[in-house]
Amino acid sequence: MRRVHAPVLYSKRPKRLGSFLSPRRDTFGKSTFAIHRQRLLATCFLVVASAIFAAAQSAETDTALLSELKKNSHALSIGEGQLSGEGAEFLTAEAGRAQFCLVGEEHGFAENSIFAAALLRRIHQVGYKYFASEIGKLTTGRLEPAARQTNVREVFAEFNQRYPFSLPFFNWREEADLLTVALGPPRGKLPTWWGIDQEFFFSPIYHFERLRQLAKTPDSQKVVGEYYEKVRTELARSREAHNPQSAFIVSAKPDDFKNLEAAFSDKDTEAREIVRALQESWQIYQKNFRGEQYVNNLQRSRLLKRNFMSYYDEAHKLEKQPHVFFKFGAAHIFRGRNYVNVFDLGNMASELAESQGATSFHILVLAADGTYNKYIPFIGNEADKTKKLDAQSVYSYLDVKPFVTLAESADWQVIDLRPLRPLLGTKQLSQVPRGFTEVICGFDAVVVVKQAHPSSLF
């Protein structure tokens, strides 16, 4: 007869701790402890082997990347405001072939403006007569005529004394020297200096002075006069308390702009333009102070593009392909989606040029070591005027390690990034970090400065 086994009844009592630790035998006589140990050792071996392989692969990639960067590097020298060397010829040729030349930077390095001025001197001769910068449209509209009538440095020295920190970034001497070069060629019918940004944080006092001049009726004079005193008081309080939220551009309410606009008639076009520009600048700053960085950067990028096109459309009526030289923070110059996730001015310039059968040339100026000026008036830390540079921290939004490594061999050099693009994802450059891939595609060339110096305040 076939033997029938009775069902096994499992006890509900928990096993003793020892039963989990006691080695049990499997079918082949090995203890489960030995099996687990072998599996653990095998896993550890695979992890270590993978790490060693990844490290070797990374080292191989770094070596290959540095080799390609060196292959496409050109020596660059600068002295007495002039570029020289193989790199100077390269930059002049490439910028000269393009309709737009865009220089991106991390603010606060004197070399940014020194380089931009030297390059602009070289390419004036091929038609670069318009200069776009990171400053408000209203401000440039009033300052350019004054800057053309006398010494540019004197104009900005006087302005910065009367309206401290109202100009980004023309409260630095090197920026004024750059503007001197930009305004050098004979002026045509149109403005040369294209300010296309928001009106700056501390600039309202400057604009309210103009509103007081434009107020012609007793009612408008009363309204503007009261706001002028309010702006002046809040600005002083903001500086003394080192608290930016005390300034009008942050503390204002929607009704303030309604009141100001109502003080002027539809015929007062300049006054209403000032009020609207201040209101949009206020909206952008409000988003920033609320921590809404994406929408803040998105609105600002749209303002930059809109203001740029208002200048460009007028210039385009006079010439087929107006040549424009840009100098902005690196994020604004980036081709493609930048590191704050918006398609900014640089991308628009690239697409605009291509749509007209032309090109744009995007340059990143990068400092490997030295000091820079990171002084912010409403913080007031004097030590920040000569802040030690940590390249990995300052350029945390980009992968700059290969450039810093390369900078050890020369004071200045320019690297053509375009030949690296076809190599991405191939055997030559198979494992380039994403951050560096974005640099290669976002900029056409990188100017590497070995030792940087801080911009000097007026």
C-alpha positions as CSV (number, residue, x, y, z in Angstrom):
1,M,0.0,0.0,0.0
2,R,1.0,3.5,-0.7
3,R,2.1,5.3,2.5
4,V,0.2,8.4,3.3
5,H,2.0,11.0,5.4
6,A,0.1,12.9,8.0
7,P,0.2,16.7,7.6
8,V,2.8,18.5,9.5
9,L,1.4,20.8,12.1
10,Y,3.6,24.0,12.6
11,S,3.9,25.3,16.1
12,K,3.0,29.0,16.6
13,R,5.9,29.4,19.1
14,P,8.7,31.6,17.7
15,K,12.0,29.9,16.9
16,R,14.8,30.4,19.3
17,L,17.4,32.9,18.3
18,G,19.9,30.2,18.0
19,S,17.9,28.4,15.4
20,F,18.5,31.3,13.0
21,L,22.2,31.2,13.6
22,S,22.6,27.5,13.7
23,P,23.9,26.2,10.3
24,R,21.4,24.0,8.5
25,R,22.4,21.6,5.8
26,D,21.2,21.8,2.3
27,T,20.6,18.8,-0.1
28,F,24.3,18.7,-0.9
29,G,25.5,18.9,2.6
30,K,26.7,22.5,2.7
31,S,25.5,24.7,5.5
32,T,23.2,27.7,4.5
33,F,25.7,29.9,6.4
34,A,28.4,28.9,4.0
35,I,26.2,29.5,1.0
36,H,25.3,33.0,2.2
37,R,28.9,33.8,3.0
38,Q,29.9,32.7,-0.6
39,R,27.1,34.9,-2.1
40,L,28.1,37.8,0.1
41,L,31.7,37.5,-0.9
42,A,30.7,37.2,-4.6
43,T,28.6,40.4,-4.3
44,C,31.4,42.3,-2.6
45,F,33.7,41.2,-5.3
46,L,31.4,42.4,-8.0
47,V,30.9,45.8,-6.3
48,V,34.6,46.3,-5.8
49,A,35.3,45.2,-9.4
50,S,32.6,47.5,-10.7
51,A,34.0,50.4,-8.7
52,I,37.5,49.7,-10.0
53,F,36.2,49.4,-13.6
54,A,34.2,52.6,-13.3
55,A,37.2,54.5,-11.8
56,A,39.4,53.2,-14.6
57,Q,36.8,54.2,-17.2
58,S,36.4,57.6,-15.5
59,A,40.2,58.1,-15.5
60,E,40.3,57.0,-19.2
61,T,37.5,59.5,-20.0
62,D,39.2,62.3,-18.1
63,T,42.5,61.6,-20.0
64,A,40.7,61.5,-23.3
65,L,38.8,64.7,-22.5
66,L,41.9,66.6,-21.4
67,S,43.6,65.4,-24.6
68,E,40.9,66.8,-26.8
69,L,40.7,70.1,-24.9
70,K,44.5,70.5,-25.2
71,K,44.3,69.7,-28.9
72,N,41.8,72.5,-29.4
73,S,43.4,75.0,-27.1
74,H,45.0,78.3,-28.3
75,A,47.4,80.5,-26.3
76,L,46.0,83.9,-25.5
77,S,47.7,87.0,-24.1
78,I,46.3,90.4,-23.1
79,G,48.2,93.6,-22.3
80,E,47.4,97.3,-22.5
81,G,43.8,96.4,-23.6
82,Q,44.9,94.3,-26.5
83,L,44.5,90.6,-27.2
84,S,47.4,88.8,-28.9
85,G,48.6,85.3,-29.7
86,E,47.1,82.4,-31.6
87,G,43.9,82.6,-29.5
88,A,43.4,86.3,-30.4
89,E,43.4,85.4,-34.1
90,F,41.0,82.5,-33.5
91,L,38.5,84.6,-31.6
92,T,38.6,87.5,-34.1
93,A,38.0,85.2,-37.0
94,E,35.1,83.2,-35.3
95,A,33.4,86.3,-33.9
96,G,33.9,88.1,-37.2
97,R,32.1,85.4,-39.1
98,A,29.1,85.5,-36.7
99,Q,26.3,88.0,-36.5
100,F,26.1,87.9,-32.8
101,C,29.1,87.5,-30.4
102,L,28.0,86.6,-26.8
103,V,30.3,86.7,-23.8
104,G,29.1,84.9,-20.6
105,E,30.6,85.3,-17.2
106,E,30.4,84.9,-13.5
107,H,30.1,88.5,-12.3
108,G,32.8,90.2,-10.2
109,F,36.0,89.4,-12.2
110,A,37.9,92.3,-13.6
111,E,39.1,90.1,-16.5
112,N,35.6,89.6,-17.8
113,S,35.3,93.3,-18.9
114,I,39.0,93.6,-19.8
115,F,38.7,90.6,-22.2
116,A,35.3,91.8,-23.6
117,A,36.7,95.3,-24.3
118,A,39.8,93.9,-26.0
119,L,37.8,91.5,-28.2
120,L,35.3,94.3,-29.1
121,R,38.1,96.5,-30.2
122,R,39.2,93.8,-32.7
123,I,35.7,93.1,-34.1
124,H,34.4,96.7,-34.5
125,Q,35.9,96.7,-38.0
126,V,33.7,93.9,-39.1
127,G,30.5,95.7,-38.2
128,Y,29.9,95.2,-34.5
129,K,28.4,98.5,-33.5
130,Y,25.6,97.5,-31.1
131,F,26.3,96.5,-27.5
132,A,23.7,94.6,-25.4
133,S,24.1,94.4,-21.6
134,E,22.5,93.3,-18.4
135,I,21.0,96.7,-17.4
136,G,17.6,98.3,-17.5
137,K,16.3,99.8,-20.8
138,L,15.1,103.0,-19.1
139,T,18.5,103.5,-17.5
140,T,20.6,103.1,-20.7
141,G,18.2,105.3,-22.6
142,R,19.0,108.2,-20.3
143,L,22.7,107.5,-19.7
144,E,23.9,106.9,-23.2
145,P,23.5,110.5,-24.4
146,A,25.4,111.7,-21.3
147,A,28.2,109.1,-21.8
148,R,28.6,110.4,-25.4
149,Q,29.1,114.0,-24.4
150,T,32.0,113.5,-22.0
151,N,34.4,110.9,-20.5
152,V,32.5,107.7,-19.8
153,R,34.3,107.1,-16.5
154,E,33.5,110.5,-15.2
155,V,29.8,110.0,-16.1
156,F,29.7,106.7,-14.1
157,A,31.8,108.0,-11.3
158,E,29.3,110.9,-10.8
159,F,26.3,108.6,-11.2
160,N,27.5,106.0,-8.7
161,Q,28.2,108.8,-6.2
162,R,24.7,110.1,-6.5
163,Y,22.9,106.8,-6.8
164,P,25.0,104.1,-5.1
165,F,24.5,100.6,-6.4
166,S,21.8,101.6,-8.9
167,L,23.7,100.2,-11.9
168,P,24.4,96.5,-12.4
169,F,27.2,96.1,-13.2
170,F,28.4,99.6,-14.1
171,N,29.3,100.4,-10.6
172,W,32.6,98.8,-11.5
173,R,35.3,100.8,-13.3
174,E,36.2,98.0,-15.7
175,E,32.6,98.0,-17.0
176,A,32.8,101.7,-17.7
177,D,36.0,101.1,-19.7
178,L,34.2,98.4,-21.7
179,L,31.4,100.9,-22.4
180,T,33.9,103.4,-23.6
181,V,35.0,100.9,-26.2
182,A,31.4,100.0,-27.1
183,L,30.5,103.7,-27.7
184,G,33.7,104.4,-29.6
185,P,32.6,104.0,-33.3
186,P,30.6,106.8,-34.9
187,R,27.0,106.8,-33.9
188,G,24.2,106.2,-36.3
189,K,20.6,107.1,-35.9
190,L,19.9,104.4,-33.3
191,P,21.2,103.8,-29.8
192,T,24.5,101.8,-29.6
193,W,23.9,100.7,-26.0
194,W,21.1,98.2,-25.7
195,G,20.0,97.8,-22.1
196,I,17.5,95.0,-22.1
197,D,17.1,93.8,-18.5
198,Q,14.8,94.8,-15.6
199,E,15.4,98.0,-13.8
200,F,17.7,97.2,-11.0
201,F,16.9,96.8,-7.3
202,F,18.2,100.2,-6.1
203,S,17.4,102.2,-9.2
204,P,13.8,103.5,-8.4
205,I,15.1,106.6,-6.8
206,Y,16.8,107.6,-10.1
207,H,13.5,107.0,-12.0
208,F,11.3,108.8,-9.5
209,E,13.5,111.8,-9.9
210,R,12.6,111.7,-13.6
211,L,8.9,111.2,-12.8
212,R,9.0,114.4,-10.7
213,Q,10.3,116.3,-13.7
214,L,7.5,114.8,-15.9
215,A,4.7,115.6,-13.4
216,K,3.1,118.8,-14.7
217,T,-0.2,119.1,-12.8
218,P,-0.6,119.8,-9.1
219,D,-2.2,116.4,-8.6
220,S,0.5,114.4,-10.3
221,Q,3.2,116.4,-8.6
222,K,1.6,115.6,-5.2
223,V,1.3,111.9,-5.9
224,V,4.9,111.6,-7.3
225,G,6.3,113.7,-4.6
226,E,4.9,111.5,-1.9
227,Y,6.2,108.4,-3.6
228,Y,9.6,109.9,-4.1
229,E,10.0,110.6,-0.4
230,K,8.7,107.0,0.3
231,V,11.2,105.5,-2.0
232,R,14.1,107.6,-0.6
233,T,13.2,106.7,3.0
234,E,12.8,103.0,2.3
235,L,16.1,102.9,0.3
236,A,18.0,104.5,3.2
237,R,16.4,102.1,5.6
238,S,17.3,99.1,3.5
239,R,21.0,100.1,3.4
240,E,21.2,100.8,7.1
241,A,19.5,97.6,8.1
242,H,21.1,95.5,5.4
243,N,17.6,94.3,4.6
244,P,16.6,94.3,0.9
245,Q,13.0,93.8,1.8
246,S,12.8,97.4,3.0
247,A,13.4,98.8,-0.5
248,F,10.5,100.0,-2.7
249,I,11.1,97.4,-5.4
250,V,10.1,94.7,-2.8
251,S,7.8,96.5,-0.4
252,A,5.5,98.1,-3.0
253,K,1.9,96.9,-3.5
254,P,-0.1,96.6,-6.7
255,D,-2.1,99.7,-5.7
256,D,1.1,101.8,-5.7
257,F,1.5,101.3,-9.4
258,K,-2.1,102.0,-10.1
259,N,-1.9,105.3,-8.2
260,L,1.3,106.3,-10.1
261,E,-0.2,105.4,-13.5
262,A,-3.4,107.3,-12.7
263,A,-1.4,110.4,-11.9
264,F,-0.5,110.7,-15.6
265,S,-2.7,111.0,-18.7
266,D,-2.4,108.7,-21.7
267,K,-0.4,111.5,-23.4
268,D,2.4,111.2,-20.8
269,T,4.0,108.3,-22.6
270,E,7.4,108.5,-21.0
271,A,6.0,108.7,-17.5
272,R,3.7,105.7,-18.0
273,E,6.6,103.8,-19.6
274,I,8.6,104.3,-16.4
275,V,5.8,103.2,-14.2
276,R,5.2,100.1,-16.3
277,A,8.9,99.2,-16.4
278,L,9.2,99.6,-12.6
279,Q,6.1,97.4,-12.1
280,E,7.4,94.6,-14.2
281,S,10.8,94.8,-12.4
282,W,8.8,94.6,-9.1
283,Q,7.0,91.5,-10.3
284,I,10.2,89.8,-11.2
285,Y,11.8,90.6,-7.9
286,Q,8.7,89.6,-6.0
287,K,8.9,86.1,-7.5
288,N,12.5,85.8,-6.5
289,F,11.8,86.8,-2.9
290,R,9.0,84.4,-2.6
291,G,11.4,81.6,-3.7
292,E,9.7,81.1,-7.1
293,Q,13.0,80.8,-9.0
294,Y,11.7,79.2,-12.1
295,V,8.9,81.6,-12.8
296,N,11.2,84.5,-11.8
297,N,13.8,83.4,-14.4
298,L,11.2,82.6,-17.0
299,Q,9.6,86.1,-16.8
300,R,13.0,87.8,-16.8
301,S,14.2,85.8,-19.8
302,R,11.0,86.9,-21.7
303,L,11.7,90.5,-20.8
304,L,15.3,90.2,-22.1
305,K,14.0,88.8,-25.4
306,R,11.2,91.3,-25.8
307,N,13.5,94.3,-25.1
308,F,16.2,92.9,-27.3
309,M,13.8,92.5,-30.2
310,S,12.5,96.1,-29.8
311,Y,16.1,97.4,-30.5
312,Y,16.8,94.7,-33.1
313,D,13.7,95.4,-35.2
314,E,14.7,99.0,-35.5
315,A,18.3,98.2,-36.4
316,H,17.1,95.6,-38.9
317,K,15.2,98.3,-40.8
318,L,18.6,99.9,-41.6
319,E,20.7,96.8,-42.3
320,K,20.1,93.2,-43.2
321,Q,22.1,91.6,-40.4
322,P,22.9,94.0,-37.5
323,H,26.0,92.8,-35.6
324,V,25.4,92.8,-31.8
325,F,28.0,92.2,-29.0
326,F,26.5,90.8,-25.8
327,K,28.0,90.6,-22.3
328,F,25.8,88.9,-19.6
329,G,25.9,86.3,-16.9
330,A,26.6,82.8,-18.2
331,A,23.1,81.6,-17.8
332,H,21.7,84.2,-20.1
333,I,24.3,83.4,-22.8
334,F,23.7,79.7,-22.8
335,R,22.6,78.0,-26.0
336,G,19.7,75.6,-25.4
337,R,18.0,75.1,-22.0
338,N,20.2,76.7,-19.3
339,Y,20.9,75.5,-15.8
340,V,17.8,77.3,-14.4
341,N,15.7,75.4,-16.9
342,V,14.7,78.2,-19.2
343,F,15.5,78.9,-22.9
344,D,17.1,82.3,-22.3
345,L,18.4,85.2,-24.4
346,G,21.4,83.2,-25.7
347,N,19.3,80.5,-27.2
348,M,17.0,83.1,-28.9
349,A,20.1,84.8,-30.4
350,S,21.3,81.5,-31.7
351,E,18.0,80.7,-33.3
352,L,17.5,84.2,-34.7
353,A,20.9,84.2,-36.4
354,E,20.3,80.7,-37.9
355,S,16.9,81.8,-39.2
356,Q,18.6,84.5,-41.2
357,G,21.4,82.3,-42.5
358,A,23.9,83.6,-40.0
359,T,25.5,82.2,-36.9
360,S,26.1,83.2,-33.2
361,F,29.4,82.7,-31.3
362,H,29.0,82.0,-27.6
363,I,32.1,82.5,-25.3
364,L,32.3,81.6,-21.6
365,V,35.0,83.4,-19.6
366,L,36.1,81.2,-16.7
367,A,38.6,81.9,-13.9
368,A,40.5,78.9,-12.5
369,D,41.9,80.7,-9.4
370,G,42.4,84.1,-7.8
371,T,39.9,86.5,-6.2
372,Y,36.7,88.3,-7.2
373,N,34.3,90.9,-6.0
374,K,31.1,89.5,-4.5
375,Y,30.2,92.5,-2.4
376,I,26.4,93.1,-2.0
377,P,25.5,96.5,-0.4
378,F,22.5,95.2,1.6
379,I,24.7,92.6,3.2
380,G,27.7,95.0,3.5
381,N,30.5,92.4,4.1
382,E,33.6,94.3,3.2
383,A,35.7,91.1,2.9
384,D,33.6,90.1,-0.1
385,K,35.2,92.8,-2.2
386,T,38.3,90.6,-2.5
387,K,36.8,87.1,-2.0
388,K,38.9,84.1,-2.6
389,L,37.8,82.1,-5.6
390,D,36.9,78.4,-5.3
391,A,36.1,77.5,-8.9
392,Q,34.2,74.4,-8.1
393,S,31.9,76.4,-5.8
394,V,31.5,79.6,-7.9
395,Y,30.8,77.6,-11.1
396,S,28.7,74.9,-9.3
397,Y,26.1,75.1,-12.1
398,L,28.8,73.9,-14.6
399,D,31.3,71.1,-14.6
400,V,34.6,73.1,-14.7
401,K,37.1,70.6,-13.3
402,P,38.7,69.8,-16.7
403,F,39.3,73.6,-17.4
404,V,40.7,74.2,-13.9
405,T,43.1,71.3,-14.5
406,L,44.1,72.6,-17.9
407,A,44.7,76.1,-16.5
408,E,47.8,74.9,-14.6
409,S,49.7,75.0,-17.9
410,A,49.1,78.6,-19.0
411,D,47.9,82.0,-17.8
412,W,45.3,82.5,-20.5
413,Q,44.0,80.2,-23.2
414,V,40.9,79.8,-25.4
415,I,39.5,76.4,-26.1
416,D,37.3,75.7,-29.1
417,L,34.6,73.3,-27.9
418,R,32.8,72.7,-31.2
419,P,35.2,69.9,-32.4
420,L,34.3,67.9,-29.2
421,R,30.6,67.7,-30.1
422,P,30.8,65.0,-32.7
423,L,32.9,62.9,-30.3
424,L,30.3,62.8,-27.6
425,G,28.9,59.2,-27.1
426,T,31.6,57.7,-29.3
427,K,34.7,55.7,-28.4
428,Q,36.7,58.9,-28.2
429,L,34.4,60.5,-25.5
430,S,32.0,57.8,-24.4
431,Q,31.5,58.7,-20.7
432,V,31.7,62.5,-20.5
433,P,29.7,63.8,-17.4
434,R,26.4,65.3,-18.3
435,G,27.4,68.7,-16.7
436,F,30.3,68.9,-19.1
437,T,28.3,67.8,-22.1
438,E,26.1,70.8,-21.5
439,V,29.1,73.1,-21.4
440,I,30.3,71.7,-24.7
441,C,26.9,72.2,-26.4
442,G,26.0,75.5,-24.6
443,F,29.1,77.4,-25.5
444,D,31.3,77.5,-28.6
445,A,34.5,78.5,-26.8
446,V,35.9,78.9,-23.3
447,V,38.4,81.5,-22.3
448,V,40.3,80.2,-19.2
449,V,42.0,82.8,-17.0
450,K,44.5,81.2,-14.6
451,Q,44.6,84.0,-12.0
452,A,41.6,86.4,-11.7
453,H,41.3,89.7,-9.9
454,P,38.3,91.5,-8.4
455,S,36.3,94.1,-10.2
456,S,36.9,97.6,-8.7
457,L,34.0,99.6,-7.4
458,F,33.7,103.3,-8.1
